[in-house]
Amino acid sequence: MAAKGSANDIADDELEPLADETARQAQRVVAAYAEDADECRMLLAMLGIGPSGRTE
């Protein structure tokens, strides 16, 4: 059964975009631990920090 929302949930419009440097650091960490390039791309996309996920 899926968990229902609570008073501590954050709405998407309340989230602030990552700073470019923070995103780059996160990309490096993901790349270091990914098994291969396909897994790296998938994980970056899931986190919203892939090359096409950064729109500013």
mmJSON file of the N, C-alpha and C atoms, coordinates in Angstrom:
{"data_MODEL":{"atom_site":{
"group_PDB":["ATOM","ATOM","ATOM","ATOM","ATOM","ATOM","ATOM","ATOM","ATOM","ATOM","ATOM","ATOM","ATOM","ATOM","ATOM","ATOM","ATOM","ATOM","ATOM","ATOM","ATOM","ATOM","ATOM","ATOM","ATOM","ATOM","ATOM","ATOM","ATOM","ATOM","ATOM","ATOM","ATOM","ATOM","ATOM","ATOM","ATOM","ATOM","ATOM","ATOM","ATOM","ATOM","ATOM","ATOM","ATOM","ATOM","ATOM","ATOM","ATOM","ATOM","ATOM","ATOM","ATOM","ATOM","ATOM","ATOM","ATOM","ATOM","ATOM","ATOM","ATOM","ATOM","ATOM","ATOM","ATOM","ATOM","ATOM","ATOM","ATOM","ATOM","ATOM","ATOM","ATOM","ATOM","ATOM","ATOM","ATOM","ATOM","ATOM","ATOM","ATOM","ATOM","ATOM","ATOM","ATOM","ATOM","ATOM","ATOM","ATOM","ATOM","ATOM","ATOM","ATOM","ATOM","ATOM","ATOM","ATOM","ATOM","ATOM","ATOM","ATOM","ATOM","ATOM","ATOM","ATOM","ATOM","ATOM","ATOM","ATOM","ATOM","ATOM","ATOM","ATOM","ATOM","ATOM","ATOM","ATOM","ATOM","ATOM","ATOM","ATOM","ATOM","ATOM","ATOM","ATOM","ATOM","ATOM","ATOM","ATOM","ATOM","ATOM","ATOM","ATOM","ATOM","ATOM","ATOM","ATOM","ATOM","ATOM","ATOM","ATOM","ATOM","ATOM","ATOM","ATOM","ATOM","ATOM","ATOM","ATOM","ATOM","ATOM","ATOM","ATOM","ATOM","ATOM","ATOM","ATOM","ATOM","ATOM","ATOM","ATOM","ATOM","ATOM","ATOM","ATOM","ATOM","ATOM","ATOM"],
"id":[1,2,3,4,5,6,7,8,9,10,11,12,13,14,15,16,17,18,19,20,21,22,23,24,25,26,27,28,29,30,31,32,33,34,35,36,37,38,39,40,41,42,43,44,45,46,47,48,49,50,51,52,53,54,55,56,57,58,59,60,61,62,63,64,65,66,67,68,69,70,71,72,73,74,75,76,77,78,79,80,81,82,83,84,85,86,87,88,89,90,91,92,93,94,95,96,97,98,99,100,101,102,103,104,105,106,107,108,109,110,111,112,113,114,115,116,117,118,119,120,121,122,123,124,125,126,127,128,129,130,131,132,133,134,135,136,137,138,139,140,141,142,143,144,145,146,147,148,149,150,151,152,153,154,155,156,157,158,159,160,161,162,163,164,165,166,167,168],
"type_symbol":["N","C","C","N","C","C","N","C","C","N","C","C","N","C","C","N","C","C","N","C","C","N","C","C","N","C","C","N","C","C","N","C","C","N","C","C","N","C","C","N","C","C","N","C","C","N","C","C","N","C","C","N","C","C","N","C","C","N","C","C","N","C","C","N","C","C","N","C","C","N","C","C","N","C","C","N","C","C","N","C","C","N","C","C","N","C","C","N","C","C","N","C","C","N","C","C","N","C","C","N","C","C","N","C","C","N","C","C","N","C","C","N","C","C","N","C","C","N","C","C","N","C","C","N","C","C","N","C","C","N","C","C","N","C","C","N","C","C","N","C","C","N","C","C","N","C","C","N","C","C","N","C","C","N","C","C","N","C","C","N","C","C","N","C","C","N","C","C"],
"label_atom_id":["N","CA","C","N","CA","C","N","CA","C","N","CA","C","N","CA","C","N","CA","C","N","CA","C","N","CA","C","N","CA","C","N","CA","C","N","CA","C","N","CA","C","N","CA","C","N","CA","C","N","CA","C","N","CA","C","N","CA","C","N","CA","C","N","CA","C","N","CA","C","N","CA","C","N","CA","C","N","CA","C","N","CA","C","N","CA","C","N","CA","C","N","CA","C","N","CA","C","N","CA","C","N","CA","C","N","CA","C","N","CA","C","N","CA","C","N","CA","C","N","CA","C","N","CA","C","N","CA","C","N","CA","C","N","CA","C","N","CA","C","N","CA","C","N","CA","C","N","CA","C","N","CA","C","N","CA","C","N","CA","C","N","CA","C","N","CA","C","N","CA","C","N","CA","C","N","CA","C","N","CA","C","N","CA","C","N","CA","C","N","CA","C","N","CA","C"],
"label_alt_id":[null,null,null,null,null,null,null,null,null,null,null,null,null,null,null,null,null,null,null,null,null,null,null,null,null,null,null,null,null,null,null,null,null,null,null,null,null,null,null,null,null,null,null,null,null,null,null,null,null,null,null,null,null,null,null,null,null,null,null,null,null,null,null,null,null,null,null,null,null,null,null,null,null,null,null,null,null,null,null,null,null,null,null,null,null,null,null,null,null,null,null,null,null,null,null,null,null,null,null,null,null,null,null,null,null,null,null,null,null,null,null,null,null,null,null,null,null,null,null,null,null,null,null,null,null,null,null,null,null,null,null,null,null,null,null,null,null,null,null,null,null,null,null,null,null,null,null,null,null,null,null,null,null,null,null,null,null,null,null,null,null,null,null,null,null,null,null,null],
"label_comp_id":["MET","MET","MET","ALA","ALA","ALA","ALA","ALA","ALA","LYS","LYS","LYS","GLY","GLY","GLY","SER","SER","SER","ALA","ALA","ALA","ASN","ASN","ASN","ASP","ASP","ASP","ILE","ILE","ILE","ALA","ALA","ALA","ASP","ASP","ASP","ASP","ASP","ASP","GLU","GLU","GLU","LEU","LEU","LEU","GLU","GLU","GLU","PRO","PRO","PRO","LEU","LEU","LEU","ALA","ALA","ALA","ASP","ASP","ASP","GLU","GLU","GLU","THR","THR","THR","ALA","ALA","ALA","ARG","ARG","ARG","GLN","GLN","GLN","ALA","ALA","ALA","GLN","GLN","GLN","ARG","ARG","ARG","VAL","VAL","VAL","VAL","VAL","VAL","ALA","ALA","ALA","ALA","ALA","ALA","TYR","TYR","TYR","ALA","ALA","ALA","GLU","GLU","GLU","ASP","ASP","ASP","ALA","ALA","ALA","ASP","ASP","ASP","GLU","GLU","GLU","CYS","CYS","CYS","ARG","ARG","ARG","MET","MET","MET","LEU","LEU","LEU","LEU","LEU","LEU","ALA","ALA","ALA","MET","MET","MET","LEU","LEU","LEU","GLY","GLY","GLY","ILE","ILE","ILE","GLY","GLY","GLY","PRO","PRO","PRO","SER","SER","SER","GLY","GLY","GLY","ARG","ARG","ARG","THR","THR","THR","GLU","GLU","GLU"],
"label_asym_id":["A","A","A","A","A","A","A","A","A","A","A","A","A","A","A","A","A","A","A","A","A","A","A","A","A","A","A","A","A","A","A","A","A","A","A","A","A","A","A","A","A","A","A","A","A","A","A","A","A","A","A","A","A","A","A","A","A","A","A","A","A","A","A","A","A","A","A","A","A","A","A","A","A","A","A","A","A","A","A","A","A","A","A","A","A","A","A","A","A","A","A","A","A","A","A","A","A","A","A","A","A","A","A","A","A","A","A","A","A","A","A","A","A","A","A","A","A","A","A","A","A","A","A","A","A","A","A","A","A","A","A","A","A","A","A","A","A","A","A","A","A","A","A","A","A","A","A","A","A","A","A","A","A","A","A","A","A","A","A","A","A","A","A","A","A","A","A","A"],
"label_entity_id":["1","1","1","1","1","1","1","1","1","1","1","1","1","1","1","1","1","1","1","1","1","1","1","1","1","1","1","1","1","1","1","1","1","1","1","1","1","1","1","1","1","1","1","1","1","1","1","1","1","1","1","1","1","1","1","1","1","1","1","1","1","1","1","1","1","1","1","1","1","1","1","1","1","1","1","1","1","1","1","1","1","1","1","1","1","1","1","1","1","1","1","1","1","1","1","1","1","1","1","1","1","1","1","1","1","1","1","1","1","1","1","1","1","1","1","1","1","1","1","1","1","1","1","1","1","1","1","1","1","1","1","1","1","1","1","1","1","1","1","1","1","1","1","1","1","1","1","1","1","1","1","1","1","1","1","1","1","1","1","1","1","1","1","1","1","1","1","1"],
"label_seq_id":[1,1,1,2,2,2,3,3,3,4,4,4,5,5,5,6,6,6,7,7,7,8,8,8,9,9,9,10,10,10,11,11,11,12,12,12,13,13,13,14,14,14,15,15,15,16,16,16,17,17,17,18,18,18,19,19,19,20,20,20,21,21,21,22,22,22,23,23,23,24,24,24,25,25,25,26,26,26,27,27,27,28,28,28,29,29,29,30,30,30,31,31,31,32,32,32,33,33,33,34,34,34,35,35,35,36,36,36,37,37,37,38,38,38,39,39,39,40,40,40,41,41,41,42,42,42,43,43,43,44,44,44,45,45,45,46,46,46,47,47,47,48,48,48,49,49,49,50,50,50,51,51,51,52,52,52,53,53,53,54,54,54,55,55,55,56,56,56],
"pdbx_PDB_ins_code":[null,null,null,null,null,null,null,null,null,null,null,null,null,null,null,null,null,null,null,null,null,null,null,null,null,null,null,null,null,null,null,null,null,null,null,null,null,null,null,null,null,null,null,null,null,null,null,null,null,null,null,null,null,null,null,null,null,null,null,null,null,null,null,null,null,null,null,null,null,null,null,null,null,null,null,null,null,null,null,null,null,null,null,null,null,null,null,null,null,null,null,null,null,null,null,null,null,null,null,null,null,null,null,null,null,null,null,null,null,null,null,null,null,null,null,null,null,null,null,null,null,null,null,null,null,null,null,null,null,null,null,null,null,null,null,null,null,null,null,null,null,null,null,null,null,null,null,null,null,null,null,null,null,null,null,null,null,null,null,null,null,null,null,null,null,null,null,null],
"Cartn_x":[0.851,0.0,0.896,0.546,1.328,1.047,2.08,1.926,1.167,0.311,-0.439,0.355,0.008,0.698,0.549,1.516,1.472,1.716,1.675,1.873,3.305,4.235,5.633,5.975,5.019,5.281,5.565,6.439,6.805,6.233,5.523,4.975,6.086,5.92,6.941,7.244,6.234,6.47,7.21,7.383,8.124,9.603,9.983,11.373,12.168,13.383,14.266,15.215,15.577,16.506,17.89,18.594,19.958,20.889,21.851,22.903,23.711,24.255,25.019,26.156,26.874,28.0,27.519,26.401,25.848,25.458,24.837,24.455,25.687,26.727,27.955,28.59,28.605,29.168,28.353,27.039,26.181,26.399,26.562,26.83,28.128,29.142,30.43,30.292,29.549,29.367,28.617,27.543,26.768,27.647,28.418,29.286,30.323,30.825,31.846,31.291,30.032,29.457,28.642,28.353,27.569,28.385,27.697,28.352,28.819,28.031,28.378,27.681,27.908,27.36,25.83,25.236,23.768,23.178,23.769,23.285,23.481,24.6,24.868,23.802,23.502,22.467,21.122,20.773,19.495,19.406,20.459,20.447,20.403,21.164,21.137,19.748,19.103,17.751,16.761,16.896,15.997,16.141,17.346,17.604,17.302,17.056,16.763,17.984,19.152,20.389,21.161,20.469,21.102,21.301,22.044,22.328,21.062,19.999,18.767,17.855,18.163,17.338,17.605,18.716,19.1,18.61,17.472,16.94,16.8,17.627,17.569,17.763],
"Cartn_y":[-1.173,0.0,1.235,2.181,3.418,4.314,4.997,5.925,7.16,7.66,8.87,10.086,11.248,12.486,12.825,13.558,13.994,15.497,16.047,17.484,17.896,16.954,17.266,17.178,16.811,16.713,18.096,18.128,19.379,19.343,20.389,20.487,20.812,20.366,20.61,22.085,22.943,24.374,25.018,24.286,24.809,24.443,23.573,23.146,24.186,24.443,25.39,24.605,25.147,24.442,24.325,23.266,23.069,24.104,24.523,25.375,24.544,25.189,24.469,23.655,24.23,23.52,22.3,22.407,21.27,20.154,20.512,19.511,18.832,19.596,19.005,18.043,18.408,17.516,16.231,16.35,15.171,14.296,14.902,14.139,13.353,13.961,13.27,12.068,12.223,11.116,9.973,10.307,9.274,8.559,9.307,8.706,7.782,8.155,7.338,5.99,5.943,4.716,3.914,4.471,3.755,2.603,1.522,0.349,0.609,1.364,1.666,2.961,3.359,4.628,4.624,3.495,3.426,3.615,2.973,3.134,4.574,5.164,6.547,7.47,7.314,8.135,7.949,6.698,6.407,7.07,6.94,7.522,9.045,9.645,11.101,11.584,10.856,11.221,11.08,10.014,9.807,10.925,11.411,12.483,13.867,13.921,15.203,16.078,15.461,16.23,15.807,15.152,14.754,15.962,15.798,16.91,17.62,16.865,17.489,17.924,17.528,17.892,19.276,19.898,21.22,22.276,22.898,23.964,25.221,26.202,27.483,28.618],
"Cartn_z":[0.0,0.0,0.0,-0.827,-0.925,0.271,0.719,1.843,1.384,2.219,1.896,2.342,1.789,2.129,3.598,4.095,5.484,5.538,6.727,6.91,6.55,6.51,6.216,4.741,3.874,2.438,1.861,0.853,0.193,-1.214,-1.588,-2.935,-3.921,-5.176,-6.199,-6.374,-6.259,-6.459,-5.291,-4.196,-3.049,-3.102,-4.041,-4.164,-4.937,-4.499,-5.177,-6.07,-7.222,-8.112,-7.473,-7.85,-7.358,-7.968,-7.191,-7.738,-8.73,-9.734,-10.76,-10.153,-9.219,-8.601,-7.829,-7.135,-6.389,-7.35,-8.463,-9.459,-10.04,-10.33,-10.876,-9.875,-8.615,-7.595,-7.502,-7.542,-7.488,-8.72,-9.881,-11.104,-10.985,-10.402,-10.23,-9.305,-8.227,-7.283,-7.949,-8.659,-9.356,-10.373,-11.144,-12.158,-11.522,-10.367,-9.703,-9.242,-8.864,-8.32,-9.329,-10.49,-11.495,-12.085,-12.401,-12.984,-14.413,-15.175,-16.56,-16.979,-18.227,-18.703,-18.721,-19.085,-19.118,-17.724,-16.717,-15.353,-14.878,-15.245,-14.873,-15.449,-16.746,-17.38,-16.712,-16.387,-15.754,-14.378,-13.592,-12.25,-12.296,-13.198,-13.333,-13.737,-14.645,-15.069,-13.912,-13.134,-11.995,-10.964,-10.805,-9.849,-10.416,-11.709,-12.343,-12.535,-12.599,-12.748,-13.997,-14.917,-16.167,-17.057,-18.136,-19.038,-19.532,-19.824,-20.31,-19.164,-17.939,-16.795,-16.234,-16.635,-16.139,-17.096,-16.798,-17.636,-16.815,-17.166,-16.442,-17.396],
"occupancy":[1.0,1.0,1.0,1.0,1.0,1.0,1.0,1.0,1.0,1.0,1.0,1.0,1.0,1.0,1.0,1.0,1.0,1.0,1.0,1.0,1.0,1.0,1.0,1.0,1.0,1.0,1.0,1.0,1.0,1.0,1.0,1.0,1.0,1.0,1.0,1.0,1.0,1.0,1.0,1.0,1.0,1.0,1.0,1.0,1.0,1.0,1.0,1.0,1.0,1.0,1.0,1.0,1.0,1.0,1.0,1.0,1.0,1.0,1.0,1.0,1.0,1.0,1.0,1.0,1.0,1.0,1.0,1.0,1.0,1.0,1.0,1.0,1.0,1.0,1.0,1.0,1.0,1.0,1.0,1.0,1.0,1.0,1.0,1.0,1.0,1.0,1.0,1.0,1.0,1.0,1.0,1.0,1.0,1.0,1.0,1.0,1.0,1.0,1.0,1.0,1.0,1.0,1.0,1.0,1.0,1.0,1.0,1.0,1.0,1.0,1.0,1.0,1.0,1.0,1.0,1.0,1.0,1.0,1.0,1.0,1.0,1.0,1.0,1.0,1.0,1.0,1.0,1.0,1.0,1.0,1.0,1.0,1.0,1.0,1.0,1.0,1.0,1.0,1.0,1.0,1.0,1.0,1.0,1.0,1.0,1.0,1.0,1.0,1.0,1.0,1.0,1.0,1.0,1.0,1.0,1.0,1.0,1.0,1.0,1.0,1.0,1.0,1.0,1.0,1.0,1.0,1.0,1.0],
"B_iso_or_equiv":[0.0,0.0,0.0,0.0,0.0,0.0,0.0,0.0,0.0,0.0,0.0,0.0,0.0,0.0,0.0,0.0,0.0,0.0,0.0,0.0,0.0,0.0,0.0,0.0,0.0,0.0,0.0,0.0,0.0,0.0,0.0,0.0,0.0,0.0,0.0,0.0,0.0,0.0,0.0,0.0,0.0,0.0,0.0,0.0,0.0,0.0,0.0,0.0,0.0,0.0,0.0,0.0,0.0,0.0,0.0,0.0,0.0,0.0,0.0,0.0,0.0,0.0,0.0,0.0,0.0,0.0,0.0,0.0,0.0,0.0,0.0,0.0,0.0,0.0,0.0,0.0,0.0,0.0,0.0,0.0,0.0,0.0,0.0,0.0,0.0,0.0,0.0,0.0,0.0,0.0,0.0,0.0,0.0,0.0,0.0,0.0,0.0,0.0,0.0,0.0,0.0,0.0,0.0,0.0,0.0,0.0,0.0,0.0,0.0,0.0,0.0,0.0,0.0,0.0,0.0,0.0,0.0,0.0,0.0,0.0,0.0,0.0,0.0,0.0,0.0,0.0,0.0,0.0,0.0,0.0,0.0,0.0,0.0,0.0,0.0,0.0,0.0,0.0,0.0,0.0,0.0,0.0,0.0,0.0,0.0,0.0,0.0,0.0,0.0,0.0,0.0,0.0,0.0,0.0,0.0,0.0,0.0,0.0,0.0,0.0,0.0,0.0,0.0,0.0,0.0,0.0,0.0,0.0],
"pdbx_formal_charge":[null,null,null,null,null,null,null,null,null,null,null,null,null,null,null,null,null,null,null,null,null,null,null,null,null,null,null,null,null,null,null,null,null,null,null,null,null,null,null,null,null,null,null,null,null,null,null,null,null,null,null,null,null,null,null,null,null,null,null,null,null,null,null,null,null,null,null,null,null,null,null,null,null,null,null,null,null,null,null,null,null,null,null,null,null,null,null,null,null,null,null,null,null,null,null,null,null,null,null,null,null,null,null,null,null,null,null,null,null,null,null,null,null,null,null,null,null,null,null,null,null,null,null,null,null,null,null,null,null,null,null,null,null,null,null,null,null,null,null,null,null,null,null,null,null,null,null,null,null,null,null,null,null,null,null,null,null,null,null,null,null,null,null,null,null,null,null,null],
"auth_seq_id":[1,1,1,2,2,2,3,3,3,4,4,4,5,5,5,6,6,6,7,7,7,8,8,8,9,9,9,10,10,10,11,11,11,12,12,12,13,13,13,14,14,14,15,15,15,16,16,16,17,17,17,18,18,18,19,19,19,20,20,20,21,21,21,22,22,22,23,23,23,24,24,24,25,25,25,26,26,26,27,27,27,28,28,28,29,29,29,30,30,30,31,31,31,32,32,32,33,33,33,34,34,34,35,35,35,36,36,36,37,37,37,38,38,38,39,39,39,40,40,40,41,41,41,42,42,42,43,43,43,44,44,44,45,45,45,46,46,46,47,47,47,48,48,48,49,49,49,50,50,50,51,51,51,52,52,52,53,53,53,54,54,54,55,55,55,56,56,56],
"auth_comp_id":["MET","MET","MET","ALA","ALA","ALA","ALA","ALA","ALA","LYS","LYS","LYS","GLY","GLY","GLY","SER","SER","SER","ALA","ALA","ALA","ASN","ASN","ASN","ASP","ASP","ASP","ILE","ILE","ILE","ALA","ALA","ALA","ASP","ASP","ASP","ASP","ASP","ASP","GLU","GLU","GLU","LEU","LEU","LEU","GLU","GLU","GLU","PRO","PRO","PRO","LEU","LEU","LEU","ALA","ALA","ALA","ASP","ASP","ASP","GLU","GLU","GLU","THR","THR","THR","ALA","ALA","ALA","ARG","ARG","ARG","GLN","GLN","GLN","ALA","ALA","ALA","GLN","GLN","GLN","ARG","ARG","ARG","VAL","VAL","VAL","VAL","VAL","VAL","ALA","ALA","ALA","ALA","ALA","ALA","TYR","TYR","TYR","ALA","ALA","ALA","GLU","GLU","GLU","ASP","ASP","ASP","ALA","ALA","ALA","ASP","ASP","ASP","GLU","GLU","GLU","CYS","CYS","CYS","ARG","ARG","ARG","MET","MET","MET","LEU","LEU","LEU","LEU","LEU","LEU","ALA","ALA","ALA","MET","MET","MET","LEU","LEU","LEU","GLY","GLY","GLY","ILE","ILE","ILE","GLY","GLY","GLY","PRO","PRO","PRO","SER","SER","SER","GLY","GLY","GLY","ARG","ARG","ARG","THR","THR","THR","GLU","GLU","GLU"],
"auth_asym_id":["A","A","A","A","A","A","A","A","A","A","A","A","A","A","A","A","A","A","A","A","A","A","A","A","A","A","A","A","A","A","A","A","A","A","A","A","A","A","A","A","A","A","A","A","A","A","A","A","A","A","A","A","A","A","A","A","A","A","A","A","A","A","A","A","A","A","A","A","A","A","A","A","A","A","A","A","A","A","A","A","A","A","A","A","A","A","A","A","A","A","A","A","A","A","A","A","A","A","A","A","A","A","A","A","A","A","A","A","A","A","A","A","A","A","A","A","A","A","A","A","A","A","A","A","A","A","A","A","A","A","A","A","A","A","A","A","A","A","A","A","A","A","A","A","A","A","A","A","A","A","A","A","A","A","A","A","A","A","A","A","A","A","A","A","A","A","A","A"],
"auth_atom_id":["N","CA","C","N","CA","C","N","CA","C","N","CA","C","N","CA","C","N","CA","C","N","CA","C","N","CA","C","N","CA","C","N","CA","C","N","CA","C","N","CA","C","N","CA","C","N","CA","C","N","CA","C","N","CA","C","N","CA","C","N","CA","C","N","CA","C","N","CA","C","N","CA","C","N","CA","C","N","CA","C","N","CA","C","N","CA","C","N","CA","C","N","CA","C","N","CA","C","N","CA","C","N","CA","C","N","CA","C","N","CA","C","N","CA","C","N","CA","C","N","CA","C","N","CA","C","N","CA","C","N","CA","C","N","CA","C","N","CA","C","N","CA","C","N","CA","C","N","CA","C","N","CA","C","N","CA","C","N","CA","C","N","CA","C","N","CA","C","N","CA","C","N","CA","C","N","CA","C","N","CA","C","N","CA","C","N","CA","C","N","CA","C","N","CA","C"],
"pdbx_PDB_model_num":[1,1,1,1,1,1,1,1,1,1,1,1,1,1,1,1,1,1,1,1,1,1,1,1,1,1,1,1,1,1,1,1,1,1,1,1,1,1,1,1,1,1,1,1,1,1,1,1,1,1,1,1,1,1,1,1,1,1,1,1,1,1,1,1,1,1,1,1,1,1,1,1,1,1,1,1,1,1,1,1,1,1,1,1,1,1,1,1,1,1,1,1,1,1,1,1,1,1,1,1,1,1,1,1,1,1,1,1,1,1,1,1,1,1,1,1,1,1,1,1,1,1,1,1,1,1,1,1,1,1,1,1,1,1,1,1,1,1,1,1,1,1,1,1,1,1,1,1,1,1,1,1,1,1,1,1,1,1,1,1,1,1,1,1,1,1,1,1]
}}}
